[in-house]
């Protein structure tokens, strides 16, 4: 999986998003400040299509309306506004059309400046993008690849808002727990991932290990122009990848693992290779 999957493009000419504090919004009237916000808002370099081609199958999504804009259009957001959600969904769907056995997880977990009408607008966009590819809510243990292929389903949508109850193809957010370490220290991050694994992998849910470091205000202040990638990610990704290599999938093990800048190391291939351990367990059992 990728963290803030959509943030490969954000619009530094747009106003700062409603996910930011009032003080930041005021400062962001200066175009240089928006350039700095962009350096810290971008957590991926690859487009959805490139991420899919590179093996990413779980997408972490934050969305917002544009306050003051006529209509109900919804955009991806991380500090600054990204592309329209409907454009991103179309890009993903065209990949799925070409790869009918591939399955993706879309996790809509943060919503800003959205009332019920915005939610219904977005959900209609999701439905019209994927239609029969959407997998309705089911017991997690039943949802195998064979199950998905048999029903010609390719998309699971997780929707962290009570409106999910009105739509059979929206999975509740509690089926995708993703505890967040909220630290700049890689050792604290890895300790957090270890200690919360049992809490994430409870029966009946998918779950996410967020292998990401989060800048504090003072981190940004000290390294204003260097940005997230050069300050936190480059230096720590190799250690995070080593932790990934040591993991086991399956019961009480890891399930979905997310990272920033997924192409900087062999992240997707390393996570995918963990599945071989499940095959080895199957062979030894038989």
C-alpha positions in Angstrom: 0.0 0.0 0.0 0.9 3.7 -0.4 0.4 6.4 2.2 -1.5 9.5 1.0 -1.5 7.7 -2.3 -2.9 10.6 -4.4 -0.3 13.2 -3.3 2.0 12.9 -6.3 0.3 16.0 -7.6 -1.0 18.9 -5.5 -1.9 22.3 -6.8 0.3 25.0 -5.2 -1.8 27.7 -6.9 -5.0 26.6 -5.1 -5.9 27.8 -1.6 -4.7 25.7 1.3 -7.2 23.0 2.2 -9.6 22.8 5.0 -7.4 20.1 6.6 -5.0 22.8 7.7 -4.9 25.1 10.7 -6.2 28.7 10.4 -2.7 30.1 11.0 -1.3 28.1 8.1 -4.2 29.2 5.8 -3.3 32.8 6.6 0.4 32.3 5.9 -0.4 30.5 2.7 -1.6 33.6 1.0 2.2 34.0 0.3 3.0 31.9 -2.7 6.4 30.9 -1.2 4.6 29.4 1.8 2.5 27.3 -0.6 5.7 26.0 -2.2 7.0 24.9 1.2 3.6 23.3 2.0 3.9 21.3 -1.2 7.3 20.0 -0.3 5.8 18.5 2.9 2.5 17.5 1.4 3.8 15.3 -1.4 4.4 11.7 -0.1 4.4 9.9 -3.5 6.1 10.5 -6.8 4.2 7.9 -8.9 0.7 8.4 -10.4 -2.1 5.9 -9.6 -1.3 4.0 -12.8 2.4 3.9 -12.1 1.7 2.7 -8.5 -0.6 0.0 -9.8 2.0 -1.1 -12.4 4.6 -1.2 -9.6 2.5 -3.6 -7.4 0.6 -1.2 -5.1 -2.9 -2.5 -4.3 -4.0 -0.5 -1.2 -4.6 3.2 -1.6 -4.9 5.6 1.4 -7.3 8.5 0.4 -8.2 11.8 1.9 -10.9 13.9 0.2 -12.5 17.3 0.4 -14.9 19.7 -1.3 -13.5 23.1 -2.3 -15.2 25.6 0.0 -16.7 28.4 -2.1 -16.8 26.3 -5.3 -20.2 25.9 -7.0 -21.3 22.3 -7.3 -20.3 19.3 -5.2 -17.0 18.2 -6.9 -14.7 16.3 -4.5 -10.9 16.4 -4.7 -8.0 14.5 -3.0 -6.4 16.7 -0.4 -3.2 16.8 1.7 -2.4 20.3 2.7 -3.2 21.4 -0.8 -5.8 20.2 -3.3 -5.0 17.3 -5.6 -6.8 16.0 -8.7 -10.6 15.3 -8.8 -11.4 12.0 -7.2 -13.5 11.0 -10.2 -10.4 11.4 -12.5 -8.3 9.2 -10.1 -11.0 6.5 -10.1 -11.2 6.4 -13.9 -7.4 5.9 -14.0 -7.7 3.0 -11.6 -10.6 1.5 -13.5 -8.8 1.5 -16.8 -6.0 -0.5 -15.1 -8.5 -3.0 -13.8 -10.2 -3.3 -17.2 -6.8 -4.4 -18.6 -6.0 -6.7 -15.6 -9.3 -8.5 -14.7 -7.7 -10.7 -12.0 -6.3 -7.8 -10.0 -8.0 -6.5 -6.8 -7.5 -3.1 -5.1 -8.5 -1.7 -1.7 -9.6 2.0 -1.6 -9.6 3.4 1.9 -11.5 6.7 2.2 -10.5 7.6 5.7 -10.5 11.4 6.0 -13.2 13.8 4.8 -13.1 17.6 4.9 -15.8 20.3 4.2 -18.3 17.6 3.2 -22.0 17.4 4.1 -24.3 14.5 3.3 -24.9 15.8 -0.3 -21.1 15.8 -0.9 -20.9 12.2 0.4 -23.7 11.0 -1.8 -22.1 12.8 -4.8 -18.8 11.0 -4.1 -20.4 7.6 -3.5 -22.3 7.9 -6.8 -19.0 8.7 -8.6 -17.4 5.6 -7.0 -20.3 3.4 -8.1 -20.3 4.8 -11.7 -16.5 4.3 -12.0 -16.5 0.6 -10.9 -20.1 -0.7 -11.0 -20.1 -4.5 -10.9 -16.5 -4.6 -9.9 -17.4 -3.5 -6.4 -17.4 -6.2 -3.7 -20.3 -5.9 -1.2 -19.5 -6.3 2.5 -18.9 -9.9 3.4 -17.2 -11.8 6.2 -13.5 -10.9 5.7 -12.4 -14.6 5.8 -14.6 -15.4 2.8 -13.0 -12.8 0.6 -10.3 -14.8 -1.1 -9.0 -14.2 -4.6 -11.0 -17.2 -5.9 -14.2 -15.6 -4.4 -13.4 -12.3 -6.1 -12.6 -13.9 -9.5 -15.7 -16.0 -9.4 -17.9 -12.9 -8.8 -15.8 -10.7 -11.1 -15.2 -8.3 -8.3 -12.1 -6.2 -8.2 -12.6 -3.3 -5.8 -13.2 -3.1 -2.0 -14.1 0.4 -0.8 -13.6 1.3 2.9 -15.6 4.4 4.0 -14.9 5.9 7.4 -18.2 7.8 7.7 -21.6 6.6 9.0 -23.1 7.0 5.5 -21.5 3.7 4.6 -24.6 2.0 6.2 -26.7 3.2 3.3 -24.7 1.4 0.6 -24.0 -2.4 0.5 -20.7 -1.9 -1.4 -19.2 0.4 1.3 -17.2 -1.5 3.9 -17.1 0.2 7.4 -13.8 1.9 8.4 -13.5 -0.4 11.4 -12.8 -3.3 9.0 -9.5 -1.5 8.1 -7.8 -0.5 11.3 -4.6 1.5 10.7 -3.0 2.8 14.0 -0.6 5.7 13.5 2.7 6.0 15.3 2.9 9.8 14.8 6.7 10.0 15.3 9.8 11.2 13.5 11.9 8.5 15.2 12.4 5.3 13.2 13.1 3.2 16.3 9.9 4.4 18.0 8.0 3.7 14.7 9.3 0.1 14.5 8.5 -0.5 18.2 5.0 0.9 17.7 4.4 -1.4 14.7 5.5 -4.4 16.7 3.5 -3.6 19.8 0.3 -2.8 18.0 0.3 -5.8 15.6 -2.0 -7.8 17.9 -4.4 -5.0 18.2 -4.5 -4.5 14.4 -4.8 -8.2 13.5 -7.9 -9.0 15.4 -10.2 -11.5 13.8 -12.6 -10.3 11.1 -10.7 -7.3 9.7 -8.1 -6.4 7.2 -5.5 -4.2 8.8 -2.7 -1.7 7.9 0.8 -1.3 9.2 1.7 2.3 8.6 5.4 2.2 8.1 5.7 6.0 7.9 7.3 8.8 9.8 5.4 12.0 10.5 7.1 15.4 10.6 6.4 17.6 13.6 6.1 21.4 13.3 9.7 21.8 14.5 10.9 19.3 11.9 9.3 21.3 9.2 10.7 24.6 10.7 14.2 23.2 10.8 14.2 21.8 7.3 11.8 24.1 5.5 13.1 23.8 2.0 14.3 20.2 2.1 10.8 18.7 2.4 9.6 15.3 3.7 11.5 13.1 1.3 15.0 14.5 1.9 14.5 15.1 5.7 12.8 11.9 6.9 12.2 9.3 4.1 15.5 8.8 2.3 17.5 8.3 5.5 15.1 5.9 7.2 13.5 3.8 4.4 16.2 1.2 4.4 15.7 0.4 8.1 11.9 0.3 7.6 12.4 -2.1 4.7 14.6 -4.4 6.8 11.7 -4.5 9.3 9.3 -5.5 6.5 11.6 -8.3 5.4 11.4 -9.8 8.9 7.6 -9.9 9.0 5.3 -12.9 8.6 1.9 -12.7 7.0 -1.2 -14.7 8.1 -2.9 -14.9 11.5 -1.3 -12.5 14.0 1.1 -11.3 11.2 1.1 -8.3 8.9 -1.6 -7.8 6.3 -1.3 -4.5 4.4 1.9 -2.4 4.8 2.0 1.3 3.6 5.0 3.5 2.9 5.8 7.0 1.5 7.6 7.2 -1.8 7.1 3.5 -2.6 9.5 3.5 -5.5 12.6 4.7 -3.6 13.4 1.1 -2.4 12.1 -2.2 -3.5 9.1 -1.8 -1.3 6.2 -3.4 -3.2 8.3 -6.4 -4.3 9.5 -6.9 -0.7 5.9 -6.9 0.7 4.6 -9.1 -2.1 7.5 -11.6 -1.5 6.1 -12.2 2.1 3.3 -14.2 0.5 5.8 -16.9 -0.4 6.0 -17.6 3.4 2.3 -18.5 3.3 2.9 -20.9 0.4 5.8 -22.5 2.3 3.5 -23.0 5.3 0.8 -24.6 3.0 3.4 -27.0 1.5 4.8 -28.0 4.9 1.2 -28.6 6.2 0.4 -30.9 3.2 
